[in-house]
């Protein structure tokens, strides 16, 4: 029994030692393009993936903090009375929770603001407003408000505040 255990142990050890020797060691200083060549080799060997040029031309970019972006600050100041569920600066989105004022408890709204660019223009924002109407026993229904006074007022207030904030920012610089 001891001989069988010894043979199995030696067999497993030799298998592990064989696999350790199969890795080739390469000095990265010998490769002029280092990381790119290594990534290309990994893809060729099936040990990596490529996005196929999807990210070409996206390098660099203008990264701003949320406190220095007038559109972002103006939107948060405008919506500060609403409970917020999602505030994602990197994704460019603010979503409020359902809100109803004290006058009509059966209707509530939810506002989504998407930032399409940092420039202060009306087409830099996309505002989506949902309205939920709950009747006493029949449940609730949700509708998308395409044209509403609230949406138009939000656009004008946010853009006005953003332009004022940008003027203040320029004065400080």
C-alpha positions in Angstrom: 0.0 0.0 0.0 2.9 2.4 0.8 4.5 1.7 -2.6 1.2 2.5 -4.3 0.9 5.8 -2.4 4.5 6.6 -3.3 3.9 5.9 -7.0 0.8 8.1 -7.1 2.6 10.8 -5.2 5.5 10.8 -7.6 3.2 10.7 -10.6 1.2 13.7 -9.4 4.4 15.6 -8.5 6.0 14.9 -12.0 2.8 16.2 -13.6 2.9 19.4 -11.6 6.6 19.9 -12.3 6.0 19.4 -16.1 3.4 22.1 -16.1 5.7 24.5 -14.3 8.3 24.2 -16.9 6.0 25.0 -19.8 5.7 28.7 -19.1 8.2 30.7 -21.1 9.9 33.6 -19.3 10.2 36.7 -21.4 12.1 39.8 -20.4 9.7 42.7 -21.1 12.7 45.0 -21.7 13.4 43.0 -24.9 10.0 44.0 -26.3 9.8 47.6 -27.5 6.0 47.8 -27.4 5.7 45.8 -24.1 2.1 45.8 -23.0 0.6 46.0 -26.5 2.6 43.0 -27.7 1.7 41.0 -24.6 -2.0 41.8 -25.1 -1.9 40.9 -28.8 -0.1 37.6 -27.9 -2.7 36.8 -25.2 -5.5 37.4 -27.7 -3.8 35.2 -30.3 -3.4 32.4 -27.8 -7.0 32.7 -26.7 -6.3 34.0 -23.2 -7.9 37.4 -23.7 -10.5 39.4 -25.6 -10.5 42.4 -27.8 -13.1 45.0 -28.3 -12.3 45.2 -32.0 -11.5 48.9 -32.1 -14.7 50.0 -30.4 -12.8 52.3 -28.1 -10.6 53.9 -30.7 -10.6 57.6 -30.7 -12.0 57.8 -27.2 -8.7 58.5 -25.5 -8.2 61.4 -23.2 -11.3 63.4 -22.7 -12.4 66.2 -20.5 -13.1 65.0 -17.0 -14.8 67.5 -14.7 -15.8 67.2 -11.1 -19.5 67.5 -10.5 -19.1 70.7 -8.5 -17.5 72.4 -11.5 -20.1 71.4 -14.0 -22.8 74.1 -14.1 -25.5 71.9 -15.8 -25.1 69.3 -13.1 -25.2 71.8 -10.2 -28.1 73.7 -11.7 -30.1 70.5 -12.0 -29.4 69.4 -8.5 -30.3 72.8 -7.2 -33.6 72.8 -9.2 -34.6 69.3 -8.0 -33.4 69.7 -4.4 -37.0 69.5 -3.0 -37.5 66.0 -4.5 -36.2 62.7 -3.0 -33.5 61.4 -5.3 -33.1 57.6 -6.0 -30.2 57.7 -8.5 -27.5 60.4 -8.8 -24.8 59.2 -11.2 -22.4 61.8 -12.4 -20.2 59.5 -14.4 -23.3 58.0 -16.1 -24.8 61.5 -16.5 -28.2 60.7 -14.9 -30.4 61.9 -12.1 -33.6 60.0 -11.2 -36.0 61.2 -8.6 -38.3 59.0 -6.5 -42.1 59.2 -6.9 -43.3 62.6 -5.6 -46.8 63.9 -5.0 -47.7 67.3 -3.4 -50.2 67.6 -0.7 -53.0 68.8 -3.0 -53.5 65.6 -5.0 -52.4 62.4 -3.3 -53.7 60.2 -6.2 -51.1 61.6 -8.7 -47.3 61.5 -8.4 -44.5 62.2 -10.7 -41.0 60.8 -11.3 -38.4 62.8 -13.1 -35.4 61.5 -15.0 -32.7 63.9 -16.3 -30.1 62.6 -18.7 -27.0 64.8 -19.5 -26.1 64.4 -23.2 -23.2 67.0 -23.0 -21.7 69.6 -20.6 -22.6 72.5 -22.8 -25.4 74.8 -21.7 -28.0 74.2 -24.4 -31.5 72.8 -24.4 -30.4 69.8 -26.4 -27.8 68.9 -23.8 -30.5 67.6 -21.5 -33.2 65.0 -21.9 -35.9 65.3 -19.3 -38.4 62.4 -18.9 -41.4 62.7 -16.7 -43.6 59.8 -15.6 -46.9 60.3 -13.9 -48.5 57.6 -11.7 -52.2 57.8 -11.0 -53.6 55.6 -8.3 -57.3 55.2 -7.9 -58.7 53.9 -4.6 -59.3 50.2 -5.4 -58.4 49.7 -9.0 -54.6 50.0 -8.7 -52.1 52.4 -10.3 -51.4 53.3 -13.9 -48.2 55.0 -15.2 -48.0 57.4 -18.1 -45.2 59.1 -19.9 -45.8 62.9 -20.0 -44.4 63.9 -23.4 -45.5 67.6 -23.3 -46.1 69.1 -20.0 -45.7 72.4 -18.3 -43.4 70.9 -15.7 -41.0 69.7 -18.3 -40.8 73.1 -20.1 -40.3 74.8 -16.7 -37.6 72.4 -15.7 -35.7 73.1 -19.0 -35.9 76.8 -18.6 -35.0 76.9 -14.9 -32.1 74.5 -15.2 -30.6 76.3 -18.3 -31.0 79.7 -16.6 -29.3 78.6 -13.4 -26.6 76.8 -15.3 -25.8 80.0 -17.3 -25.6 82.0 -14.1 -23.4 79.5 -12.5 -21.1 79.5 -15.5 -20.8 83.3 -15.4 -19.8 83.1 -11.7 -17.3 80.4 -12.5 -15.7 82.5 -15.3 -15.6 85.5 -13.0 -13.6 83.5 -10.4 -11.1 82.4 -13.0 
